């Protein structure tokens, strides 16, 4: 097992352990922001798949929101997610993103097409 795989596996186990005992490693807001960002990008940002750290965090957020096929989403976090998802739309997301988008990109080191212009 490579060091990268080991760290990813360790991070995933840490998130799962924390989740099972009710510890929130990532805040409710940030979980909703990560998922709203992923929703708004439409999965077009390959960094969410390639970067193990971001992928682990997004999967943790998905588990916190209970967003799996056929499952009922976390009703407490759903309005927070919708607030972020509805705060921008399509073109606005690319041309004039809200502050939470820029802060999230900076914190997680997310590179976008917008930042390459």
C-alpha positions as CSV (number, residue, x, y, z in Angstrom):
1,X,0.0,0.0,0.0
2,X,1.4,3.4,-1.0
3,X,1.8,6.2,1.5
4,X,-1.0,8.1,-0.4
5,X,-3.4,5.2,-0.1
6,X,-2.5,4.7,3.5
7,X,-3.2,8.3,4.4
8,X,-6.5,8.3,2.5
9,X,-7.6,5.1,4.2
10,X,-6.5,6.5,7.6
11,X,-8.4,9.8,6.9
12,X,-11.5,7.8,5.8
13,X,-11.4,5.7,9.0
14,X,-11.0,8.8,11.1
15,X,-14.0,10.5,9.5
16,X,-16.1,7.3,10.0
17,X,-15.1,6.9,13.6
18,X,-15.9,10.5,14.4
19,X,-19.2,10.2,12.6
20,X,-20.1,7.0,14.6
21,X,-19.6,8.8,17.9
22,X,-21.2,12.1,16.9
23,X,-18.0,14.2,16.6
24,X,-18.2,16.7,13.7
25,X,-14.7,17.1,12.3
26,X,-16.1,19.3,9.5
27,X,-18.7,21.9,10.5
28,X,-22.3,21.5,9.3
29,X,-21.9,24.6,7.1
30,X,-18.7,23.4,5.5
31,X,-20.2,20.0,4.8
32,X,-23.1,21.7,3.1
33,X,-20.8,24.0,1.2
34,X,-18.7,21.1,-0.1
35,X,-21.7,19.3,-1.4
36,X,-23.3,22.5,-2.8
37,X,-20.0,23.2,-4.6
38,X,-19.9,19.7,-6.0
39,X,-23.6,20.0,-7.0
40,X,-22.9,23.4,-8.7
41,X,-19.8,22.2,-10.5
42,X,-21.7,19.2,-11.7
43,X,-18.9,16.9,-10.9
44,X,-16.9,18.7,-13.6
45,X,-14.0,19.3,-11.2
46,X,-11.8,16.3,-11.4
47,X,-9.9,17.4,-8.3
48,X,-12.8,16.0,-6.2
49,X,-11.9,12.6,-7.5
50,X,-8.1,12.8,-7.8
51,X,-7.3,14.7,-4.6
52,X,-7.8,12.1,-1.8
53,X,-8.1,14.8,0.9
54,X,-11.0,16.6,-0.8
55,X,-12.6,13.3,-1.9
56,X,-12.5,12.0,1.7
57,X,-14.1,15.2,3.0
58,X,-16.8,15.1,0.3
59,X,-17.7,11.5,1.2
60,X,-17.8,12.4,4.9
61,X,-20.1,15.3,4.0
62,X,-22.3,13.0,2.0
63,X,-22.6,10.6,5.0
64,X,-23.4,13.5,7.3
65,X,-26.2,14.6,4.9
66,X,-27.3,11.0,4.4
67,X,-27.3,11.6,0.6
68,X,-27.3,8.2,-0.9
69,X,-29.7,6.8,-3.5
70,X,-33.1,6.1,-2.0
71,X,-32.2,7.5,1.4
72,X,-33.9,10.3,3.2
73,X,-31.6,13.3,3.6
74,X,-30.7,14.8,6.9
75,X,-33.7,17.2,7.4
76,X,-31.7,19.5,9.7
77,X,-28.9,20.1,7.2
78,X,-31.0,20.1,4.0
79,X,-32.1,23.8,4.4
80,X,-28.4,24.8,4.9
81,X,-27.4,22.9,1.8
82,X,-30.2,24.5,-0.2
83,X,-29.2,27.9,1.1
84,X,-25.7,27.4,-0.4
85,X,-26.8,25.7,-3.6
86,X,-29.4,28.4,-4.2
87,X,-27.0,31.3,-3.5
88,X,-25.7,31.2,-7.0
89,X,-26.7,29.7,-10.3
90,X,-24.9,28.6,-13.5
91,X,-23.2,31.6,-15.0
92,X,-23.1,33.5,-11.7
93,X,-21.2,30.7,-10.1
94,X,-18.4,31.1,-12.8
95,X,-18.4,34.8,-13.2
96,X,-19.2,36.2,-9.8
97,X,-19.1,33.5,-7.2
98,X,-20.3,34.2,-3.6
99,X,-17.7,34.6,-0.9
100,X,-18.3,31.1,0.5
101,X,-17.2,29.6,-2.8
102,X,-13.9,31.6,-2.9
103,X,-13.2,30.8,0.8
104,X,-13.9,27.0,0.2
105,X,-11.6,27.0,-2.9
106,X,-8.8,28.7,-1.0
107,X,-9.1,26.5,2.1
108,X,-9.1,23.2,0.1
109,X,-6.8,24.4,-2.7
110,X,-9.5,23.7,-5.3
111,X,-8.4,24.8,-8.8
112,X,-11.2,25.8,-11.1
113,X,-11.5,26.7,-14.7
114,X,-12.3,30.2,-13.5
115,X,-9.0,30.5,-11.7
116,X,-7.1,29.5,-14.9
117,X,-8.6,32.4,-16.9
